[in-house]
Structures are given as structure tokens and as C-alpha cells.
Amino acid sequence: MLSTTLSSKGQIILPSKLRKKINIKKGSKFIIEFRDNKIILTLLNKEYYEKLAGSISENGKLLKSLISEKEKEKNL
């Protein structure tokens, strides 16, 4: 089990071992949820968007658009 500490600015540091394991880099985006007294971070990556495929439209146009935008962000 890994642990971390909250800074005076309300920031937490994810240990490098975890960041490397799931390929988190500077600028990575997350969804933050609070459920059952737990804070849940969901990494917004290609796999996350692929799970949404077909949930909004049959053609997956929104998914392709979201993935395209994510790729553009990586190249900045």
C-alpha cells in the first residue's frame, strides 16, 4: 500500500512508482468523484474514452472527437 500527504495548498503527490505503473505524466487529466467516503480519481486516457464508445451515439463520432482532442493535448 502506498501513502501520501496533503500539502498546505490542498495538493497530493502520487508516488512515482504508481505514476510509472499507469503512465501518468505532467498534464494528465482526471475525473474526481466522492463516493462512500472515498475520493476516486479516474484517469482520462484513451481507454476511458473507449469505454464510452456507443454510449452517446451509435456512430461513435463523439468518441473519435474526444480521442482526437486528447491526442492534440499530448502534442502541445
Backbone as CSV, one residue per row, in Angstrom:
resi,resn,N_x,N_y,N_z,CA_x,CA_y,CA_z,C_x,C_y,C_z
1,MET,0.846,-1.173,0.000,0.000,0.000,0.000,0.894,1.239,0.000
2,LEU,0.531,2.227,-0.821,1.271,3.480,-0.900,0.534,4.546,-0.107
3,SER,1.264,5.545,0.360,0.614,6.641,1.084,1.198,7.965,0.617
4,THR,0.490,9.041,0.901,0.934,10.384,0.545,0.369,11.361,1.564
5,THR,0.777,12.622,1.478,0.350,13.642,2.437,-0.227,14.838,1.691
6,LEU,-1.247,15.433,2.236,-1.866,16.622,1.662,-1.017,17.836,2.016
7,SER,-0.709,18.688,1.021,0.081,19.891,1.275,-0.815,21.014,1.812
8,SER,-0.188,22.102,2.224,-0.950,23.249,2.720,-1.800,23.885,1.617
9,LYS,-1.481,23.598,0.358,-2.254,24.112,-0.779,-3.336,23.130,-1.233
10,GLY,-3.510,22.044,-0.502,-4.529,21.056,-0.849,-4.096,20.100,-1.948
11,GLN,-2.809,19.986,-2.189,-2.286,19.117,-3.233,-1.784,17.800,-2.647
12,ILE,-1.915,16.742,-3.449,-1.320,15.467,-3.060,-0.351,15.050,-4.158
13,ILE,0.657,14.310,-3.782,1.632,13.801,-4.745,1.377,12.311,-4.901
14,LEU,1.217,11.894,-6.150,1.095,10.471,-6.427,2.512,9.910,-6.509
15,PRO,2.821,8.878,-5.748,4.172,8.321,-5.756,4.615,7.925,-7.171
16,SER,5.904,8.124,-7.464,6.427,7.861,-8.812,6.193,6.412,-9.241
17,LYS,6.245,5.487,-8.301,6.002,4.069,-8.616,4.616,3.893,-9.252
18,LEU,3.627,4.566,-8.697,2.261,4.498,-9.216,2.154,5.230,-10.553
19,ARG,2.760,6.424,-10.650,2.699,7.202,-11.891,3.302,6.419,-13.053
20,LYS,4.411,5.760,-12.804,5.057,4.976,-13.859,4.219,3.765,-14.244
21,LYS,3.622,3.126,-13.246,2.847,1.907,-13.493,1.662,2.161,-14.418
22,ILE,0.996,3.316,-14.256,-0.185,3.582,-15.079,0.018,4.749,-16.046
23,ASN,1.300,5.090,-16.283,1.679,6.067,-17.299,1.032,7.437,-17.096
24,ILE,1.140,7.961,-15.890,0.648,9.308,-15.596,1.810,10.274,-15.801
25,LYS,1.546,11.313,-16.588,2.577,12.301,-16.871,2.070,13.691,-16.533
26,LYS,2.966,14.662,-16.551,2.609,16.056,-16.307,1.471,16.448,-17.249
27,GLY,0.440,17.045,-16.698,-0.697,17.475,-17.501,-1.798,16.438,-17.650
28,SER,-1.597,15.227,-17.105,-2.645,14.199,-17.175,-3.910,14.730,-16.505
29,LYS,-5.047,14.382,-17.067,-6.322,14.865,-16.539,-7.090,13.718,-15.884
30,PHE,-7.870,14.092,-14.857,-8.625,13.111,-14.080,-10.047,13.608,-13.843
31,ILE,-10.926,12.671,-13.574,-12.237,12.972,-13.023,-12.117,12.678,-11.530
32,ILE,-12.649,13.563,-10.708,-12.612,13.356,-9.260,-14.040,13.101,-8.781
33,GLU,-14.234,12.005,-8.068,-15.543,11.667,-7.515,-15.410,11.423,-6.017
34,PHE,-16.477,11.663,-5.311,-16.523,11.359,-3.887,-17.691,10.416,-3.666
35,ARG,-17.390,9.166,-3.291,-18.419,8.149,-3.070,-18.082,7.341,-1.835
36,ASP,-19.083,7.109,-1.021,-18.903,6.248,0.159,-17.681,6.645,0.986
37,ASN,-17.526,7.945,1.201,-16.429,8.498,1.997,-15.053,8.195,1.389
38,LYS,-15.000,8.049,0.045,-13.754,7.793,-0.668,-13.601,8.796,-1.797
39,ILE,-12.373,9.227,-2.035,-12.059,10.074,-3.178,-11.558,9.157,-4.281
40,ILE,-12.189,9.239,-5.442,-11.846,8.367,-6.558,-11.328,9.219,-7.710
41,LEU,-10.096,8.934,-8.150,-9.509,9.603,-9.302,-9.585,8.655,-10.490
42,THR,-10.164,9.122,-11.589,-10.222,8.325,-12.807,-9.400,9.039,-13.870
43,LEU,-8.377,8.376,-14.370,-7.509,8.940,-15.389,-8.263,9.044,-16.705
44,LEU,-8.266,10.228,-17.294,-8.902,10.422,-18.595,-7.875,10.096,-19.671
45,ASN,-7.897,8.842,-20.121,-6.976,8.391,-21.156,-7.764,7.720,-22.275
46,LYS,-7.068,7.207,-23.259,-7.721,6.593,-24.413,-8.673,5.465,-23.990
47,GLU,-8.248,4.655,-23.028,-9.082,3.539,-22.568,-10.384,4.043,-21.945
48,TYR,-10.307,5.154,-21.223,-11.515,5.723,-20.618,-12.500,6.122,-21.712
49,TYR,-11.994,6.804,-22.731,-12.878,7.250,-23.809,-13.423,6.071,-24.611
50,GLU,-12.626,5.013,-24.765,-13.099,3.840,-25.491,-14.259,3.163,-24.767
51,LYS,-14.248,3.218,-23.440,-15.354,2.641,-22.668,-16.658,3.379,-22.939
52,LEU,-16.557,4.640,-23.324,-17.742,5.437,-23.628,-18.299,5.161,-25.024
53,ALA,-17.529,4.451,-25.834,-17.926,4.214,-27.222,-19.344,3.647,-27.292
54,GLY,-20.160,4.293,-28.097,-21.523,3.832,-28.306,-22.497,4.240,-27.226
55,SER,-22.028,4.807,-26.139,-22.951,5.168,-25.062,-23.681,6.472,-25.353
56,ILE,-23.160,7.262,-26.286,-23.799,8.539,-26.587,-24.409,8.530,-27.991
57,SER,-23.726,7.924,-28.937,-24.285,7.824,-30.285,-23.874,6.491,-30.883
58,GLU,-24.627,6.058,-31.879,-24.342,4.772,-32.497,-23.071,4.796,-33.331
59,ASN,-22.731,5.947,-33.883,-21.589,6.035,-34.786,-20.271,6.279,-34.072
60,GLY,-20.308,6.609,-32.805,-19.086,6.848,-32.053,-18.360,8.123,-32.462
61,LYS,-19.064,9.071,-33.078,-18.424,10.313,-33.530,-17.877,11.112,-32.350
62,LEU,-18.614,11.130,-31.257,-18.152,11.870,-30.093,-16.870,11.255,-29.545
63,LEU,-16.806,9.930,-29.498,-15.604,9.245,-29.021,-14.403,9.619,-29.873
64,LYS,-14.564,9.558,-31.184,-13.459,9.896,-32.082,-13.015,11.332,-31.868
65,SER,-13.962,12.207,-31.649,-13.647,13.615,-31.406,-12.885,13.783,-30.096
66,LEU,-13.329,13.101,-29.040,-12.659,13.187,-27.743,-11.234,12.640,-27.812
67,ILE,-11.051,11.522,-28.502,-9.721,10.941,-28.643,-8.825,11.879,-29.452
68,SER,-9.366,12.473,-30.491,-8.618,13.419,-31.307,-8.163,14.615,-30.471
69,GLU,-9.061,15.136,-29.643,-8.714,16.265,-28.778,-7.634,15.879,-27.776
70,LYS,-7.724,14.677,-27.231,-6.729,14.198,-26.280,-5.362,14.095,-26.948
71,GLU,-5.321,13.607,-28.180,-4.060,13.489,-28.919,-3.469,14.874,-29.177
72,LYS,-4.308,15.853,-29.483,-3.845,17.216,-29.705,-3.231,17.788,-28.426
73,GLU,-3.855,17.504,-27.270,-3.330,17.974,-25.984,-1.950,17.403,-25.724
74,LYS,-1.735,16.133,-26.084,-0.444,15.492,-25.872,0.649,16.175,-26.676
75,ASN,0.291,16.661,-27.853,1.284,17.261,-28.738,1.602,18.706,-28.428
76,LEU,0.942,19.301,-27.453,1.224,20.696,-27.094,2.474,20.839,-26.276
